[in-house]
Amino acid sequence: MVSCSRGSTTRRARVALIIVAVALCSARVPTQSSAHYAIADLGTLGGPASVGYGISEFGSAMAGQSQTSTGASHAFVQGRAGLKDLGTLGGPQSAAFAVGAGLIVGQADTADGHHHAFSYPMFGSGGMVDLGTLGGAWSAAYGVSDDGTIVGASQTTTTDTRLRAFAYRDGAMSPLAVDLGGDSVARGAATPLIVGYACTSSNASCRAFSYQNGAATMLDSFGGDSVANGVNVNGQIVGASALGDHTTRHAFLFTNGAMNDLGTLGGPNSEAFDINTRGDVVGTSDAAGGGARAFLWRNGVMTDLNTLIADGSGWILQTASAVSDGGQIVGTGLLNGTSRGFLLTPPVNLALFAGGTISQLDSNLPRGAEVGRTITFVISALAATDDGVTVYGARMTDTLTGPAEYVSYSSQTGDTCSVTPSVLTCDLAPIDSTGLGNEIVVKARTTAAGHFSHTAQISSDSNASNASISETNWAVALSTLTLTPSTLAGGKASSARVTLTDIAGPGDALVRLSSSRPDVAPVPSTIDVPSTTTSRAFNIIPKVVAQSTPVEISATYGLVTVKQTLTVVPPVLTQLSLTPTTVVGGCGTSAGKIVLSGSAPDGGATVPLSNTNSMAIVPATVTVPAGASTVAFTVRSKTVTTPAVGSITAAYGGASKTLTFTVRPIRVKTLVLSPNPAAGGTTVSATFTLECAAPAGGIVVSLSSSNTAVAAPTVSSVTVPAGATSGSFSVRTSHIATSTNVSIYATAYGVRKIAALTVNP
């Protein structure tokens, strides 16, 4: 007789309390290589042992049976929400055999000691539903199709212990029209097929069947009894058939109307329990050296699943009970000698991306942040595969280097993380390859200026090229504050410049400013440094002070404060100018100017002037108006006959300036001869002008020649009367043989004016 691993379906069959193992969300999946499946313990409900029976289409839920802490065995579901005890129908025990169409199905004890098929909705708040029986006291549900049809076996009366295959649809259990006189059991379903086995009277012989549209088709065998355990949507059926010796049994694949012997792993027996849409078959086989080993059959090759997991795992995989469409396998094995359910996940390409796949948030922002502010990293993890799988137990580690530290994280996908200042470790919630993946938002606080980076890596990946991401950023702080000049009088401007360690962005860097004496040297509360540059200047114009006043100017950005002292002093004399410093006595004047280092105080700044030149007329004081820093004045002069030299001094605020000032006599300004050239023997008219009008008593202008034999003034001098500015005289010339140049001189107070005269023959 062929074994039926999901509980005996003979008339003495009960819920098979073979302890199952399914713990996954509590155990991290080891890193996968390209050759290894990841293996996860499905866990227990408190007892030592468990069994894994079923898995959903995309691996989001696994079902089985586990011992509890009291020793009872309960059905459980493991998956995205963790391990959950499904309870019972009132009795002590239960077992879950299959998952599909949002349902978990199996068998549970009732309060009155019977064993009934049940269904359990995976979604919503409903609990275990008693599916009843076909009239007897015993039933069990072994499979569920993609359209929600539940199949199994049930007694029909309380007196007849024979089992009948059933289909449960729309709240009603109906027997299948397959009856050879003995037990019949429906073991699996995929719309529109139901598969199982049916036995002759007294279960003398049993044959696998497929059932569709109310009719059963008995499958061939390898010579003995057979059982169909699973079917996929392509109509491929798997199970086991006894060979001609009626003792040895081999796993089979029924496809395209033919039975295919899948062989063994070297031992005598094998049995196939499930097949997915792409034709992967799983089951159990005797190994060459003895003992049961779980297998995967693919493309004509049966592989011991123990060879597909990493060495040293502690596992001996004995039975593979179910396989998802994505190739994830649930079964039972020994973990360090104890029976436990397992989940195998084939190598999956887990990829990390910077940015939110769910929220669409950008990552690594802002770039160029102020020190002390937070940077947001958004990391998304995807299962980059075309297969529908759910990846459990992946771990992501994100390491931060440079002047920053992690402060928090958030996840909308249920990821569990722990964070230190430099390392974020996240045990990722199950990753659904058909979904948008998992997304973690990490906040890091910058602690000092400079560049920093983070590198995230994910385990359980078969492709190292996209298993990590790195991003760099930089933090910006204040570098310097300069004041030029740092000492100045009120009213003048000091050029202040703030410089950052790097450009800030996006947007401007808002540097905060303060003054210890805003009444003396006010500053703006902030200044923006554009993101295109690292520095910006501004002016500080202090008020006028009566005494030297130190003011502390502070600039703050990025947790850095730089202070500089601006010393505001009373204004002092910085410049005395006279234009010109030599004037013509009696008529010449000089424009004087006083310049202070800063603005004059209220009431003005009175600057005393002193003079040691008696021929210069200088005001005793000049006043710089309040708020101004300059004032002009005029120096007049007296008439002199010889140069008078002295000094003029201005003093204010403890500073003084002295200039030499000269008053000189009036000179001849111009001397004109006409005609010029002149013929020898003729008289030339000469006219001269003075620099200014002659003083009282007039000015005597002396006349002379460089060659009196050729040309000479007719008089030796001319007196210019008071108030006049010019005079005239005649120059006689002699007959000469050759053209000759002669200088005619007009001299006043020892300074002569020269005019050249050309005398021709």
Secondary structure, DSSP 8 states (H G I E B T S, - for coil): ----TTS--STT-------B----TTS------SS--EEEE---BEEEEEEEEEE-TTSSEEEEEEEETTS-EEEEEEETT--EEEE-BEEEEEEEEEEETTEEEEEEEETTS-EEEEEEESSSS---EEEE-SSSSBEEEEEE-TTS-EEEEEESSSS---EEEEEEETTEEEE-S--SEEEEEEEEEETTEEEEEEEEGGGS-EEEEEEETTEEEE---SSS-EEEEEE-TT--EEEEEE-TTSS-EEEEEEETTEEEEEE-BEEEEEEEEEE-TT--EEEEEEETTSSEEEEEEETTEEEEGGGGS-TT--EEEEEEEEE-TTS-EEEEEEETTEEEEEEEE----EEEEES-SSS---SSBSSSEETTSEEEEEEEEEE--SS--EE-S-EEEEEEESSEEEEEEEESS--EEEE-SSEEEEE---EETTTT-EEEEEEEEE-SSEEEEEEEEESS-S-GGGSEEEEEEEEE-EEEEEEESSEEETTS-EEEEEEESS---SS-EEEEEEES-TTTS---SEEEE-TT-SEEEEEE-----SS-EEEEEEEEETTEEEEEEEEEE---EEEEEEE-SEEETTT--EEEEEEESS-B-TT-EEEEEEE--TTEE--SEEEE-BT-SEEEEEEEE---SS-EEEEEEEEETTEEEEEEEEEE---EEEEEEESSSEETTSEEEEEEEESS---TT-EEEEEEES-TTTEEESSSEEEE-TT--EEEEEEEE---SS-EEEEEEEEETTEEEEEEEEEE-
